[in-house]
Amino acid sequence: MQQIPVPGATRTLRAFRALRADGGSVTMEFVTVLPAVLVIVAAVLGGFQLIVQQMRVADAASSAARLLGRGDDAGATETVTRLLGDDAVLSSNTEGRFVCATVTVSATAGPFALAAIPVASTTCALGGGQ
């Protein structure tokens, strides 16, 4: 069988292949999407760090409330400082028979540390050493 060349067919085929060539477009899409993915991952990890810090603050507040309920003000302050550092603020008030402790500290890790988001927790315990 003999092939008969069609005039202009080779030129048309080359033009069609040139239109379909997308070399490098996948790389550009990856480069475009990568920063957005990194921002999302950083926000998720920062959120987890903020949740862990909230749990630590709640633990410190409950320990401080129990110590304040026993009348150990110095021990409550020492416990909060030991658990959260010198930046933590402990305040207390009495509501009837209960002593309530509020612990507040600024976010210390992740992207939320830059925004200085306050993390606080309030816990009450029965007062009077009971």
PAFI-209713 format. One record per atom (N, C-alpha, C): residue in one letter; x, y, z; residue number from 0; atom name. Coordinates in steps of 0.1 Angstrom, whole numbers, plus 5000, padded with zeros to 4 digits. Example, Ala and Ser with C-alpha at 12.3 -4.5 7.8 and 13.67 -1.06 7.14 Angstrom:
BEGIN
@resn=a	xx=5132	yy=4943	zz=5078	resi=0	name=N $
@resn=a	xx=5123	yy=4955	zz=5078	resi=0	name=CA $
@resn=a	xx=5132	yy=4967	zz=5078	resi=0	name=C $
@resn=s	xx=5128	yy=4978	zz=5071	resi=1	name=N $
@resn=s	xx=5137	yy=4989	zz=5071	resi=1	name=CA $
@resn=s	xx=5129	yy=5000	zz=5079	resi=1	name=C $
END
This chain:
BEGIN
@resn=m	xx=5008	yy=4988	zz=5000	resi=0	name=N $
@resn=m	xx=5000	yy=5000	zz=5000	resi=0	name=CA $
@resn=m	xx=5009	yy=5012	zz=5000	resi=0	name=C $
@resn=q	xx=5005	yy=5021	zz=4992	resi=1	name=N $
@resn=q	xx=5013	yy=5033	zz=4991	resi=1	name=CA $
@resn=q	xx=5006	yy=5045	zz=4997	resi=1	name=C $
@resn=q	xx=5014	yy=5053	zz=5005	resi=2	name=N $
@resn=q	xx=5008	yy=5065	zz=5011	resi=2	name=CA $
@resn=q	xx=5009	yy=5077	zz=5002	resi=2	name=C $
@resn=i	xx=4998	yy=5084	zz=5001	resi=3	name=N $
@resn=i	xx=4998	yy=5095	zz=4993	resi=3	name=CA $
@resn=i	xx=4998	yy=5107	zz=5002	resi=3	name=C $
@resn=p	xx=5008	yy=5116	zz=5001	resi=4	name=N $
@resn=p	xx=5009	yy=5128	zz=5010	resi=4	name=CA $
@resn=p	xx=4998	yy=5138	zz=5006	resi=4	name=C $
@resn=v	xx=4992	yy=5143	zz=5017	resi=5	name=N $
@resn=v	xx=4981	yy=5153	zz=5015	resi=5	name=CA $
@resn=v	xx=4988	yy=5166	zz=5018	resi=5	name=C $
@resn=p	xx=4987	yy=5176	zz=5008	resi=6	name=N $
@resn=p	xx=4993	yy=5189	zz=5010	resi=6	name=CA $
@resn=p	xx=4987	yy=5196	zz=5022	resi=6	name=C $
@resn=g	xx=4996	yy=5201	zz=5031	resi=7	name=N $
@resn=g	xx=4992	yy=5209	zz=5043	resi=7	name=CA $
@resn=g	xx=4989	yy=5200	zz=5055	resi=7	name=C $
@resn=a	xx=4988	yy=5187	zz=5054	resi=8	name=N $
@resn=a	xx=4984	yy=5178	zz=5065	resi=8	name=CA $
@resn=a	xx=4994	yy=5178	zz=5076	resi=8	name=C $
@resn=t	xx=5007	yy=5178	zz=5072	resi=9	name=N $
@resn=t	xx=5018	yy=5178	zz=5082	resi=9	name=CA $
@resn=t	xx=5018	yy=5191	zz=5089	resi=9	name=C $
@resn=r	xx=5016	yy=5201	zz=5083	resi=10	name=N $
@resn=r	xx=5015	yy=5214	zz=5089	resi=10	name=CA $
@resn=r	xx=5004	yy=5215	zz=5099	resi=10	name=C $
@resn=t	xx=4992	yy=5210	zz=5095	resi=11	name=N $
@resn=t	xx=4980	yy=5210	zz=5104	resi=11	name=CA $
@resn=t	xx=4982	yy=5202	zz=5116	resi=11	name=C $
@resn=l	xx=4989	yy=5190	zz=5114	resi=12	name=N $
@resn=l	xx=4991	yy=5181	zz=5125	resi=12	name=CA $
@resn=l	xx=5001	yy=5187	zz=5135	resi=12	name=C $
@resn=r	xx=5011	yy=5194	zz=5130	resi=13	name=N $
@resn=r	xx=5020	yy=5201	zz=5139	resi=13	name=CA $
@resn=r	xx=5013	yy=5212	zz=5147	resi=13	name=C $
@resn=a	xx=5005	yy=5219	zz=5140	resi=14	name=N $
@resn=a	xx=4997	yy=5230	zz=5147	resi=14	name=CA $
@resn=a	xx=4988	yy=5225	zz=5158	resi=14	name=C $
@resn=f	xx=4982	yy=5213	zz=5155	resi=15	name=N $
@resn=f	xx=4973	yy=5207	zz=5164	resi=15	name=CA $
@resn=f	xx=4980	yy=5202	zz=5177	resi=15	name=C $
@resn=r	xx=4992	yy=5196	zz=5174	resi=16	name=N $
@resn=r	xx=5000	yy=5191	zz=5185	resi=16	name=CA $
@resn=r	xx=5005	yy=5203	zz=5194	resi=16	name=C $
@resn=a	xx=5008	yy=5214	zz=5188	resi=17	name=N $
@resn=a	xx=5013	yy=5226	zz=5195	resi=17	name=CA $
@resn=a	xx=5002	yy=5231	zz=5204	resi=17	name=C $
@resn=l	xx=4990	yy=5231	zz=5199	resi=18	name=N $
@resn=l	xx=4979	yy=5236	zz=5207	resi=18	name=CA $
@resn=l	xx=4976	yy=5227	zz=5219	resi=18	name=C $
@resn=r	xx=4978	yy=5214	zz=5218	resi=19	name=N $
@resn=r	xx=4976	yy=5204	zz=5228	resi=19	name=CA $
@resn=r	xx=4988	yy=5204	zz=5238	resi=19	name=C $
@resn=a	xx=4999	yy=5209	zz=5235	resi=20	name=N $
@resn=a	xx=5010	yy=5208	zz=5244	resi=20	name=CA $
@resn=a	xx=5008	yy=5216	zz=5256	resi=20	name=C $
@resn=d	xx=5008	yy=5210	zz=5268	resi=21	name=N $
@resn=d	xx=5006	yy=5217	zz=5280	resi=21	name=CA $
@resn=d	xx=5018	yy=5215	zz=5290	resi=21	name=C $
@resn=g	xx=5029	yy=5213	zz=5284	resi=22	name=N $
@resn=g	xx=5041	yy=5211	zz=5293	resi=22	name=CA $
@resn=g	xx=5043	yy=5223	zz=5302	resi=22	name=C $
@resn=g	xx=5045	yy=5221	zz=5315	resi=23	name=N $
@resn=g	xx=5047	yy=5231	zz=5325	resi=23	name=CA $
@resn=g	xx=5035	yy=5237	zz=5331	resi=23	name=C $
@resn=s	xx=5023	yy=5234	zz=5326	resi=24	name=N $
@resn=s	xx=5011	yy=5239	zz=5332	resi=24	name=CA $
@resn=s	xx=5008	yy=5232	zz=5346	resi=24	name=C $
@resn=v	xx=5011	yy=5220	zz=5347	resi=25	name=N $
@resn=v	xx=5009	yy=5213	zz=5360	resi=25	name=CA $
@resn=v	xx=5019	yy=5219	zz=5370	resi=25	name=C $
@resn=t	xx=5031	yy=5222	zz=5366	resi=26	name=N $
@resn=t	xx=5040	yy=5228	zz=5376	resi=26	name=CA $
@resn=t	xx=5034	yy=5242	zz=5380	resi=26	name=C $
@resn=m	xx=5029	yy=5250	zz=5371	resi=27	name=N $
@resn=m	xx=5023	yy=5263	zz=5375	resi=27	name=CA $
@resn=m	xx=5011	yy=5261	zz=5384	resi=27	name=C $
@resn=e	xx=5003	yy=5251	zz=5382	resi=28	name=N $
@resn=e	xx=4991	yy=5249	zz=5390	resi=28	name=CA $
@resn=e	xx=4996	yy=5245	zz=5404	resi=28	name=C $
@resn=f	xx=5006	yy=5237	zz=5405	resi=29	name=N $
@resn=f	xx=5012	yy=5233	zz=5418	resi=29	name=CA $
@resn=f	xx=5018	yy=5245	zz=5426	resi=29	name=C $
@resn=v	xx=5025	yy=5253	zz=5419	resi=30	name=N $
@resn=v	xx=5031	yy=5265	zz=5425	resi=30	name=CA $
@resn=v	xx=5020	yy=5274	zz=5430	resi=30	name=C $
@resn=t	xx=5009	yy=5275	zz=5422	resi=31	name=N $
@resn=t	xx=4999	yy=5284	zz=5426	resi=31	name=CA $
@resn=t	xx=4991	yy=5279	zz=5438	resi=31	name=C $
@resn=v	xx=4989	yy=5266	zz=5439	resi=32	name=N $
@resn=v	xx=4981	yy=5260	zz=5450	resi=32	name=CA $
@resn=v	xx=4989	yy=5258	zz=5463	resi=32	name=C $
@resn=l	xx=5002	yy=5256	zz=5462	resi=33	name=N $
@resn=l	xx=5010	yy=5252	zz=5473	resi=33	name=CA $
@resn=l	xx=5010	yy=5262	zz=5485	resi=33	name=C $
@resn=p	xx=5011	yy=5275	zz=5482	resi=34	name=N $
@resn=p	xx=5010	yy=5285	zz=5494	resi=34	name=CA $
@resn=p	xx=4996	yy=5284	zz=5501	resi=34	name=C $
@resn=a	xx=4985	yy=5282	zz=5494	resi=35	name=N $
@resn=a	xx=4972	yy=5281	zz=5500	resi=35	name=CA $
@resn=a	xx=4972	yy=5269	zz=5509	resi=35	name=C $
@resn=v	xx=4977	yy=5258	zz=5504	resi=36	name=N $
@resn=v	xx=4977	yy=5245	zz=5512	resi=36	name=CA $
@resn=v	xx=4985	yy=5247	zz=5524	resi=36	name=C $
@resn=l	xx=4997	yy=5254	zz=5523	resi=37	name=N $
@resn=l	xx=5005	yy=5256	zz=5535	resi=37	name=CA $
@resn=l	xx=4999	yy=5265	zz=5545	resi=37	name=C $
@resn=v	xx=4991	yy=5275	zz=5541	resi=38	name=N $
@resn=v	xx=4984	yy=5284	zz=5550	resi=38	name=CA $
@resn=v	xx=4973	yy=5276	zz=5557	resi=38	name=C $
@resn=i	xx=4966	yy=5267	zz=5550	resi=39	name=N $
@resn=i	xx=4956	yy=5259	zz=5557	resi=39	name=CA $
@resn=i	xx=4962	yy=5249	zz=5567	resi=39	name=C $
@resn=v	xx=4973	yy=5243	zz=5563	resi=40	name=N $
@resn=v	xx=4979	yy=5234	zz=5573	resi=40	name=CA $
@resn=v	xx=4984	yy=5241	zz=5585	resi=40	name=C $
@resn=a	xx=4990	yy=5253	zz=5583	resi=41	name=N $
@resn=a	xx=4995	yy=5261	zz=5595	resi=41	name=CA $
@resn=a	xx=4983	yy=5265	zz=5604	resi=41	name=C $
@resn=a	xx=4972	yy=5269	zz=5598	resi=42	name=N $
@resn=a	xx=4960	yy=5272	zz=5606	resi=42	name=CA $
@resn=a	xx=4955	yy=5261	zz=5614	resi=42	name=C $
@resn=v	xx=4954	yy=5249	zz=5607	resi=43	name=N $
@resn=v	xx=4949	yy=5237	zz=5614	resi=43	name=CA $
@resn=v	xx=4958	yy=5233	zz=5626	resi=43	name=C $
@resn=l	xx=4971	yy=5233	zz=5623	resi=44	name=N $
@resn=l	xx=4981	yy=5230	zz=5634	resi=44	name=CA $
@resn=l	xx=4980	yy=5240	zz=5645	resi=44	name=C $
@resn=g	xx=4979	yy=5253	zz=5642	resi=45	name=N $
@resn=g	xx=4978	yy=5263	zz=5652	resi=45	name=CA $
@resn=g	xx=4965	yy=5262	zz=5660	resi=45	name=C $
@resn=g	xx=4954	yy=5258	zz=5653	resi=46	name=N $
@resn=g	xx=4942	yy=5255	zz=5661	resi=46	name=CA $
@resn=g	xx=4943	yy=5244	zz=5671	resi=46	name=C $
@resn=f	xx=4951	yy=5233	zz=5667	resi=47	name=N $
@resn=f	xx=4953	yy=5222	zz=5676	resi=47	name=CA $
@resn=f	xx=4961	yy=5227	zz=5688	resi=47	name=C $
@resn=q	xx=4971	yy=5235	zz=5685	resi=48	name=N $
@resn=q	xx=4980	yy=5240	zz=5696	resi=48	name=CA $
@resn=q	xx=4971	yy=5249	zz=5706	resi=48	name=C $
@resn=l	xx=4962	yy=5257	zz=5700	resi=49	name=N $
@resn=l	xx=4954	yy=5265	zz=5708	resi=49	name=CA $
@resn=l	xx=4944	yy=5257	zz=5717	resi=49	name=C $
@resn=i	xx=4939	yy=5246	zz=5712	resi=50	name=N $
@resn=i	xx=4931	yy=5237	zz=5720	resi=50	name=CA $
@resn=i	xx=4939	yy=5231	zz=5731	resi=50	name=C $
@resn=v	xx=4951	yy=5226	zz=5728	resi=51	name=N $
@resn=v	xx=4959	yy=5221	zz=5739	resi=51	name=CA $
@resn=v	xx=4962	yy=5231	zz=5749	resi=51	name=C $
@resn=q	xx=4965	yy=5243	zz=5746	resi=52	name=N $
@resn=q	xx=4968	yy=5254	zz=5755	resi=52	name=CA $
@resn=q	xx=4955	yy=5257	zz=5764	resi=52	name=C $
@resn=q	xx=4943	yy=5256	zz=5757	resi=53	name=N $
@resn=q	xx=4931	yy=5258	zz=5765	resi=53	name=CA $
@resn=q	xx=4929	yy=5247	zz=5775	resi=53	name=C $
@resn=m	xx=4933	yy=5235	zz=5772	resi=54	name=N $
@resn=m	xx=4932	yy=5224	zz=5782	resi=54	name=CA $
@resn=m	xx=4941	yy=5226	zz=5793	resi=54	name=C $
@resn=r	xx=4953	yy=5231	zz=5790	resi=55	name=N $
@resn=r	xx=4963	yy=5234	zz=5801	resi=55	name=CA $
@resn=r	xx=4958	yy=5245	zz=5810	resi=55	name=C $
@resn=v	xx=4952	yy=5255	zz=5804	resi=56	name=N $
@resn=v	xx=4947	yy=5266	zz=5812	resi=56	name=CA $
@resn=v	xx=4935	yy=5261	zz=5821	resi=56	name=C $
@resn=a	xx=4927	yy=5253	zz=5816	resi=57	name=N $
@resn=a	xx=4916	yy=5248	zz=5824	resi=57	name=CA $
@resn=a	xx=4921	yy=5239	zz=5835	resi=57	name=C $
@resn=d	xx=4931	yy=5231	zz=5833	resi=58	name=N $
@resn=d	xx=4937	yy=5223	zz=5844	resi=58	name=CA $
@resn=d	xx=4943	yy=5232	zz=5855	resi=58	name=C $
@resn=a	xx=4950	yy=5243	zz=5850	resi=59	name=N $
@resn=a	xx=4956	yy=5252	zz=5860	resi=59	name=CA $
@resn=a	xx=4945	yy=5259	zz=5868	resi=59	name=C $
@resn=a	xx=4934	yy=5263	zz=5862	resi=60	name=N $
@resn=a	xx=4923	yy=5270	zz=5868	resi=60	name=CA $
@resn=a	xx=4916	yy=5260	zz=5879	resi=60	name=C $
@resn=s	xx=4915	yy=5248	zz=5875	resi=61	name=N $
@resn=s	xx=4908	yy=5238	zz=5885	resi=61	name=CA $
@resn=s	xx=4917	yy=5236	zz=5897	resi=61	name=C $
@resn=s	xx=4930	yy=5234	zz=5894	resi=62	name=N $
@resn=s	xx=4940	yy=5233	zz=5905	resi=62	name=CA $
@resn=s	xx=4940	yy=5245	zz=5914	resi=62	name=C $
@resn=a	xx=4940	yy=5257	zz=5908	resi=63	name=N $
@resn=a	xx=4940	yy=5269	zz=5916	resi=63	name=CA $
@resn=a	xx=4927	yy=5270	zz=5924	resi=63	name=C $
@resn=a	xx=4916	yy=5267	zz=5918	resi=64	name=N $
@resn=a	xx=4903	yy=5268	zz=5925	resi=64	name=CA $
@resn=a	xx=4903	yy=5259	zz=5938	resi=64	name=C $
@resn=r	xx=4908	yy=5246	zz=5936	resi=65	name=N $
@resn=r	xx=4908	yy=5237	zz=5947	resi=65	name=CA $
@resn=r	xx=4917	yy=5243	zz=5958	resi=65	name=C $
@resn=l	xx=4929	yy=5248	zz=5955	resi=66	name=N $
@resn=l	xx=4938	yy=5254	zz=5965	resi=66	name=CA $
@resn=l	xx=4932	yy=5266	zz=5971	resi=66	name=C $
@resn=l	xx=4925	yy=5275	zz=5964	resi=67	name=N $
@resn=l	xx=4919	yy=5286	zz=5969	resi=67	name=CA $
@resn=l	xx=4908	yy=5282	zz=5979	resi=67	name=C $
@resn=g	xx=4901	yy=5272	zz=5975	resi=68	name=N $
@resn=g	xx=4890	yy=5267	zz=5984	resi=68	name=CA $
@resn=g	xx=4895	yy=5262	zz=5997	resi=68	name=C $
@resn=r	xx=4908	yy=5257	zz=5998	resi=69	name=N $
@resn=r	xx=4914	yy=5253	zz=6010	resi=69	name=CA $
@resn=r	xx=4921	yy=5264	zz=6018	resi=69	name=C $
@resn=g	xx=4921	yy=5276	zz=6011	resi=70	name=N $
@resn=g	xx=4927	yy=5288	zz=6018	resi=70	name=CA $
@resn=g	xx=4941	yy=5289	zz=6015	resi=70	name=C $
@resn=d	xx=4947	yy=5282	zz=6005	resi=71	name=N $
@resn=d	xx=4961	yy=5283	zz=6001	resi=71	name=CA $
@resn=d	xx=4963	yy=5292	zz=5989	resi=71	name=C $
@resn=d	xx=4963	yy=5306	zz=5992	resi=72	name=N $
@resn=d	xx=4964	yy=5315	zz=5981	resi=72	name=CA $
@resn=d	xx=4978	yy=5315	zz=5975	resi=72	name=C $
@resn=a	xx=4988	yy=5314	zz=5983	resi=73	name=N $
@resn=a	xx=5002	yy=5313	zz=5977	resi=73	name=CA $
@resn=a	xx=5004	yy=5301	zz=5969	resi=73	name=C $
@resn=g	xx=4999	yy=5290	zz=5973	resi=74	name=N $
@resn=g	xx=5000	yy=5277	zz=5966	resi=74	name=CA $
@resn=g	xx=4993	yy=5278	zz=5952	resi=74	name=C $
@resn=a	xx=4981	yy=5285	zz=5952	resi=75	name=N $
@resn=a	xx=4974	yy=5286	zz=5939	resi=75	name=CA $
@resn=a	xx=4982	yy=5294	zz=5929	resi=75	name=C $
@resn=t	xx=4987	yy=5305	zz=5934	resi=76	name=N $
@resn=t	xx=4996	yy=5314	zz=5925	resi=76	name=CA $
@resn=t	xx=5008	yy=5306	zz=5920	resi=76	name=C $
@resn=e	xx=5014	yy=5299	zz=5929	resi=77	name=N $
@resn=e	xx=5026	yy=5291	zz=5926	resi=77	name=CA $
@resn=e	xx=5023	yy=5280	zz=5916	resi=77	name=C $
@resn=t	xx=5011	yy=5274	zz=5917	resi=78	name=N $
@resn=t	xx=5007	yy=5263	zz=5908	resi=78	name=CA $
@resn=t	xx=5005	yy=5269	zz=5894	resi=78	name=C $
@resn=v	xx=4998	yy=5280	zz=5893	resi=79	name=N $
@resn=v	xx=4995	yy=5286	zz=5880	resi=79	name=CA $
@resn=v	xx=5008	yy=5290	zz=5874	resi=79	name=C $
@resn=t	xx=5017	yy=5296	zz=5881	resi=80	name=N $
@resn=t	xx=5029	yy=5300	zz=5875	resi=80	name=CA $
@resn=t	xx=5038	yy=5288	zz=5871	resi=80	name=C $
@resn=r	xx=5038	yy=5278	zz=5878	resi=81	name=N $
@resn=r	xx=5045	yy=5266	zz=5875	resi=81	name=CA $
@resn=r	xx=5039	yy=5259	zz=5862	resi=81	name=C $
@resn=l	xx=5026	yy=5259	zz=5861	resi=82	name=N $
@resn=l	xx=5020	yy=5252	zz=5850	resi=82	name=CA $
@resn=l	xx=5020	yy=5260	zz=5837	resi=82	name=C $
@resn=l	xx=5019	yy=5273	zz=5838	resi=83	name=N $
@resn=l	xx=5017	yy=5282	zz=5826	resi=83	name=CA $
@resn=l	xx=5028	yy=5292	zz=5824	resi=83	name=C $
@resn=g	xx=5036	yy=5294	zz=5834	resi=84	name=N $
@resn=g	xx=5046	yy=5304	zz=5832	resi=84	name=CA $
@resn=g	xx=5043	yy=5317	zz=5839	resi=84	name=C $
@resn=d	xx=5052	yy=5327	zz=5838	resi=85	name=N $
@resn=d	xx=5050	yy=5340	zz=5845	resi=85	name=CA $
@resn=d	xx=5040	yy=5349	zz=5839	resi=85	name=C $
@resn=d	xx=5036	yy=5346	zz=5827	resi=86	name=N $
@resn=d	xx=5027	yy=5355	zz=5820	resi=86	name=CA $
@resn=d	xx=5012	yy=5353	zz=5824	resi=86	name=C $
@resn=a	xx=5010	yy=5342	zz=5831	resi=87	name=N $
@resn=a	xx=4996	yy=5338	zz=5834	resi=87	name=CA $
@resn=a	xx=4991	yy=5347	zz=5845	resi=87	name=C $
@resn=v	xx=4978	yy=5350	zz=5845	resi=88	name=N $
@resn=v	xx=4972	yy=5359	zz=5855	resi=88	name=CA $
@resn=v	xx=4961	yy=5351	zz=5862	resi=88	name=C $
@resn=l	xx=4961	yy=5351	zz=5875	resi=89	name=N $
@resn=l	xx=4951	yy=5344	zz=5883	resi=89	name=CA $
@resn=l	xx=4943	yy=5354	zz=5890	resi=89	name=C $
@resn=s	xx=4930	yy=5353	zz=5889	resi=90	name=N $
@resn=s	xx=4921	yy=5362	zz=5897	resi=90	name=CA $
@resn=s	xx=4910	yy=5353	zz=5903	resi=90	name=C $
@resn=s	xx=4905	yy=5357	zz=5915	resi=91	name=N $
@resn=s	xx=4896	yy=5349	zz=5922	resi=91	name=CA $
@resn=s	xx=4884	yy=5357	zz=5927	resi=91	name=C $
@resn=n	xx=4873	yy=5351	zz=5929	resi=92	name=N $
@resn=n	xx=4862	yy=5357	zz=5936	resi=92	name=CA $
@resn=n	xx=4854	yy=5347	zz=5943	resi=92	name=C $
@resn=t	xx=4846	yy=5351	zz=5952	resi=93	name=N $
@resn=t	xx=4837	yy=5342	zz=5960	resi=93	name=CA $
@resn=t	xx=4823	yy=5344	zz=5956	resi=93	name=C $
@resn=e	xx=4816	yy=5333	zz=5953	resi=94	name=N $
@resn=e	xx=4802	yy=5333	zz=5950	resi=94	name=CA $
@resn=e	xx=4795	yy=5324	zz=5959	resi=94	name=C $
@resn=g	xx=4790	yy=5329	zz=5970	resi=95	name=N $
@resn=g	xx=4783	yy=5321	zz=5980	resi=95	name=CA $
@resn=g	xx=4793	yy=5312	zz=5987	resi=95	name=C $
@resn=r	xx=4791	yy=5299	zz=5987	resi=96	name=N $
@resn=r	xx=4800	yy=5290	zz=5993	resi=96	name=CA $
@resn=r	xx=4812	yy=5285	zz=5984	resi=96	name=C $
@resn=f	xx=4812	yy=5291	zz=5972	resi=97	name=N $
@resn=f	xx=4822	yy=5286	zz=5962	resi=97	name=CA $
@resn=f	xx=4832	yy=5297	zz=5960	resi=97	name=C $
@resn=v	xx=4844	yy=5292	zz=5957	resi=98	name=N $
@resn=v	xx=4856	yy=5301	zz=5954	resi=98	name=CA $
@resn=v	xx=4859	yy=5298	zz=5939	resi=98	name=C $
@resn=c	xx=4859	yy=5308	zz=5931	resi=99	name=N $
@resn=c	xx=4861	yy=5307	zz=5917	resi=99	name=CA $
@resn=c	xx=4874	yy=5313	zz=5913	resi=99	name=C $
@resn=a	xx=4882	yy=5305	zz=5905	resi=100	name=N $
@resn=a	xx=4895	yy=5310	zz=5900	resi=100	name=CA $
@resn=a	xx=4894	yy=5312	zz=5885	resi=100	name=C $
@resn=t	xx=4899	yy=5323	zz=5880	resi=101	name=N $
@resn=t	xx=4900	yy=5326	zz=5866	resi=101	name=CA $
@resn=t	xx=4914	yy=5327	zz=5862	resi=101	name=C $
@resn=v	xx=4919	yy=5319	zz=5852	resi=102	name=N $
@resn=v	xx=4933	yy=5320	zz=5848	resi=102	name=CA $
@resn=v	xx=4932	yy=5325	zz=5833	resi=102	name=C $
@resn=t	xx=4940	yy=5335	zz=5830	resi=103	name=N $
@resn=t	xx=4941	yy=5341	zz=5817	resi=103	name=CA $
@resn=t	xx=4956	yy=5341	zz=5813	resi=103	name=C $
@resn=v	xx=4958	yy=5337	zz=5800	resi=104	name=N $
@resn=v	xx=4972	yy=5338	zz=5795	resi=104	name=CA $
@resn=v	xx=4971	yy=5340	zz=5780	resi=104	name=C $
@resn=s	xx=4980	yy=5347	zz=5774	resi=105	name=N $
@resn=s	xx=4980	yy=5349	zz=5759	resi=105	name=CA $
@resn=s	xx=4985	yy=5336	zz=5752	resi=105	name=C $
@resn=a	xx=4980	yy=5334	zz=5740	resi=106	name=N $
@resn=a	xx=4984	yy=5323	zz=5732	resi=106	name=CA $
@resn=a	xx=4999	yy=5323	zz=5730	resi=106	name=C $
@resn=t	xx=5006	yy=5312	zz=5732	resi=107	name=N $
@resn=t	xx=5021	yy=5312	zz=5732	resi=107	name=CA $
@resn=t	xx=5026	yy=5304	zz=5720	resi=107	name=C $
@resn=a	xx=5018	yy=5297	zz=5712	resi=108	name=N $
@resn=a	xx=5024	yy=5289	zz=5702	resi=108	name=CA $
@resn=a	xx=5016	yy=5291	zz=5689	resi=108	name=C $
@resn=g	xx=5023	yy=5288	zz=5678	resi=109	name=N $
@resn=g	xx=5016	yy=5288	zz=5665	resi=109	name=CA $
@resn=g	xx=5013	yy=5302	zz=5660	resi=109	name=C $
@resn=p	xx=5005	yy=5303	zz=5649	resi=110	name=N $
@resn=p	xx=5002	yy=5316	zz=5643	resi=110	name=CA $
@resn=p	xx=4993	yy=5325	zz=5652	resi=110	name=C $
@resn=f	xx=4987	yy=5319	zz=5662	resi=111	name=N $
@resn=f	xx=4978	yy=5327	zz=5671	resi=111	name=CA $
@resn=f	xx=4986	yy=5334	zz=5681	resi=111	name=C $
@resn=a	xx=4999	yy=5331	zz=5683	resi=112	name=N $
@resn=a	xx=5007	yy=5338	zz=5693	resi=112	name=CA $
@resn=a	xx=5010	yy=5352	zz=5687	resi=112	name=C $
@resn=l	xx=5010	yy=5354	zz=5674	resi=113	name=N $
@resn=l	xx=5012	yy=5367	zz=5668	resi=113	name=CA $
@resn=l	xx=5001	yy=5376	zz=5671	resi=113	name=C $
@resn=a	xx=4989	yy=5370	zz=5672	resi=114	name=N $
@resn=a	xx=4977	yy=5378	zz=5674	resi=114	name=CA $
@resn=a	xx=4974	yy=5381	zz=5689	resi=114	name=C $
@resn=a	xx=4982	yy=5374	zz=5697	resi=115	name=N $
@resn=a	xx=4980	yy=5376	zz=5712	resi=115	name=CA $
@resn=a	xx=4966	yy=5373	zz=5717	resi=115	name=C $
@resn=i	xx=4961	yy=5362	zz=5712	resi=116	name=N $
@resn=i	xx=4947	yy=5358	zz=5715	resi=116	name=CA $
@resn=i	xx=4947	yy=5353	zz=5730	resi=116	name=C $
@resn=p	xx=4938	yy=5359	zz=5738	resi=117	name=N $
@resn=p	xx=4938	yy=5355	zz=5752	resi=117	name=CA $
@resn=p	xx=4931	yy=5341	zz=5754	resi=117	name=C $
@resn=v	xx=4937	yy=5333	zz=5762	resi=118	name=N $
@resn=v	xx=4931	yy=5320	zz=5765	resi=118	name=CA $
@resn=v	xx=4928	yy=5320	zz=5780	resi=118	name=C $
@resn=a	xx=4915	yy=5318	zz=5783	resi=119	name=N $
@resn=a	xx=4910	yy=5319	zz=5797	resi=119	name=CA $
@resn=a	xx=4901	yy=5308	zz=5801	resi=119	name=C $
@resn=s	xx=4901	yy=5305	zz=5814	resi=120	name=N $
@resn=s	xx=4892	yy=5295	zz=5819	resi=120	name=CA $
@resn=s	xx=4889	yy=5298	zz=5834	resi=120	name=C $
@resn=t	xx=4876	yy=5296	zz=5837	resi=121	name=N $
@resn=t	xx=4871	yy=5298	zz=5851	resi=121	name=CA $
@resn=t	xx=4866	yy=5285	zz=5857	resi=121	name=C $
@resn=t	xx=4870	yy=5282	zz=5869	resi=122	name=N $
@resn=t	xx=4866	yy=5270	zz=5876	resi=122	name=CA $
@resn=t	xx=4863	yy=5274	zz=5890	resi=122	name=C $
@resn=c	xx=4852	yy=5267	zz=5896	resi=123	name=N $
@resn=c	xx=4848	yy=5270	zz=5910	resi=123	name=CA $
@resn=c	xx=4850	yy=5257	zz=5918	resi=123	name=C $
@resn=a	xx=4853	yy=5259	zz=5931	resi=124	name=N $
@resn=a	xx=4854	yy=5248	zz=5940	resi=124	name=CA $
@resn=a	xx=4847	yy=5253	zz=5953	resi=124	name=C $
@resn=l	xx=4843	yy=5243	zz=5961	resi=125	name=N $
@resn=l	xx=4837	yy=5246	zz=5974	resi=125	name=CA $
@resn=l	xx=4847	yy=5252	zz=5983	resi=125	name=C $
@resn=g	xx=4843	yy=5263	zz=5989	resi=126	name=N $
@resn=g	xx=4853	yy=5270	zz=5998	resi=126	name=CA $
@resn=g	xx=4852	yy=5266	zz=6012	resi=126	name=C $
@resn=g	xx=4860	yy=5271	zz=6020	resi=127	name=N $
@resn=g	xx=4861	yy=5268	zz=6034	resi=127	name=CA $
@resn=g	xx=4867	yy=5255	zz=6038	resi=127	name=C $
@resn=g	xx=4876	yy=5250	zz=6029	resi=128	name=N $
@resn=g	xx=4883	yy=5238	zz=6032	resi=128	name=CA $
@resn=g	xx=4874	yy=5225	zz=6032	resi=128	name=C $
@resn=q	xx=4863	yy=5226	zz=6026	resi=129	name=N $
@resn=q	xx=4853	yy=5214	zz=6027	resi=129	name=CA $
@resn=q	xx=4854	yy=5206	zz=6014	resi=129	name=C $
END
